[in-house]
């Protein structure tokens, strides 16, 4: 996973009024926390944060902090509170990590190929868009590929079926469905039509 730089400033004042003022100036409040350090309230540029977590990999990008006496600290975005209507960032939690310690993160699932069952008229049910993994921070993949080419109608690919990459452990219920192909769409439509008449 690519490492990016994020500028921060230590925030001496807290409260809703200060937070609103920051957002008006295109900054958001945040906090840096982690093993071995006291939580540090910080201010982050909304634009810089958006750029830092842009692209595939998103919040799993390793960020190197600059400023506020936190220079060189490596963090990942643990939580990003967003405005429910505008989708703009409102607050960010930055988790300080040690690149020598394994972390647990969620990564996107990337479906590869076209399922055989879909070609036969089935419906693809993509149930799990993210999978939790455990690995060293420098080994976090941008996504996990799941090949659906051989998937036929009435069958599923479960977490336990997902091929693990070297140094990466897939977590979660091994029986949980990631993707499946449901019965033929045409047959379902005919059944619904018959039931309606």
N, C-alpha and C positions, 0 to 999 in steps of 0.2 A: 504494500500500500504506500502510495506517494506521501511524503512528509511536506507539510506546508507551514508557513510562518503566520502567526496571528498576533497583532499588536494589542496590548491591553494596558489599562491604567488602573491603579488601585483607587477604589471608590471609598472616600472618607465619610460621605453622607448616605443615609439610607432612608427609605420611606416611599410612599406612593407619589408624593409631590415631586421628589427628586427623579423617580423613575419616569414620570410623565414628561418632565423637562428633558431628560436624556433622549426619550423617544422622539420628541419634537425636533431634536438636533441630529436625528438619525444615528443614535447610539442606544444600546440597551444595557441594563444591569446584568451582572453575572456573578458567579462564584467559582473559585478554583479550590478544589479539595482533593484529598487523597491521603494515602498512607504516609505518615511521618510529617505532615504539615497541618497547621491550623487552617480552617477555611479562610480564604482571602476574597473579600468582595471586590469585584472589578467592573470596569466599563469597557465595552467592546463596540467597535463600529459595526452597524448593521450590514453595511455594504461589504466590509472586509470579511465578516463572518460568513455571509452568503457566498462570497467567492471561495473562501477556504473549504466549504463543505459542498461546493458545486461539483457536478459530474458524478460518474459512477463511483460508488464507494461512499458518497455522501458523508454522513456523520462519523463514519469509521476512519476518515482520514486522520493520520497522526499530525497533530499541530504542535509546532514549537513556539512557545510563548516568547514575546519580546516586550520589555518594559515592565514597570511596576515592581522591580526587584525580582521578577519571576523569569528572567532571561534564561533560555535554554531548557526550561521545564517542558517535558513532553506530555500532552493531554489529548483526550478524545472528548467529543461532545457526548456527555452522558444523558442529558435531557435538554430539549429545546422547547420552551413554551411559546406557542404561536397564537396570534389573534385568530379566533375561530371564524371570523368573517373575511378578513383581509388576507390571512395567511402570513402576515408579517411577524418576524421574531419579536418576542416581548421579554424573554429572560433566558439565559443559558447557563447550564451547569457544566463546568469543565473538569473532568476527572483526571488528575495527575496520575500517570502510570510509569512503571519501570519497564523498559523494553526487555529486561531479563526475566520478567514475570509474565505468566500466561494471563490472558484476559478472556472474558466471555462477551461476545458481541453478536448482533443479528446482522446477517448479510442477505441481499436479495437473491432470489432463485431465478435463474435464467433458463427457460425451456428451450431445448435444442431439438430441431426436427419437427416433423408433422406426424402426429400419432396415427397409427394404422387404423384405429377405431374411428377417428374423425373422417378419414377417407371413405370409410364404410357408412358414413352418415351419423355417427355418434356425436355427442356433445362433450367438449373438453371442460372439465371442472377443475379450475386452478385454485385449490383450497388454501395453500400456504405460500404466500409471496415472499416470506422471509424465513430463514432457518438460523437457529442459534448455534454458534460454534465456539470452540475453545482453542486458542493458539497463542503464540507469541505475537505481540503487537506488530512487529515487522512482517509477519506472515499473513496478516488479514487480507483475504482475497476481495476483489471488488464485487464478485458474485460467485455463486455455486451453480455449475451447469448440471442440468438434469435432462438426460436424453429420453425423449418420449416416443421416439420413432417406432418402437416395437409394442407400444401400449395399445391393447385392443379393448373392444367394448366390454364393460363390466369389470375391468381390471384397474388397479391403482398402483402408483409408486408411493411407497411409504418412506418415512424418515430412515428406517433401517436399511432401505434399498439404495439410499444416496451414496454415491461413490465418494469416499473421503480422499482429500488431497494429502500429500506428505506433510506431516506436522500439524494437521488440522483434525480436530475431533468434532464430529457432528453430535449435537445434544438433542434432547427431547425424547418423547415417547416413540419408540421404534415402530409402533403400529399406526401412528398418526399418518393420515393421508396427505401427501403433498399435491398430487395431481391424479386425476382419474378420468376415464371416459365413460359417460353415461349412455343409456340406451339410445337407439336410433331416434333422431329428431322427427323423422317422417312418421314413424310408428306412433310416437307420442302425440303428434298433431292429429293423427287420424283417431286415436283413442279419445282425445279431448273433444274433437268434433262430434264423435258418436255420443259422448256423454252429454254434450250440450243440446243435441237434438231430441 
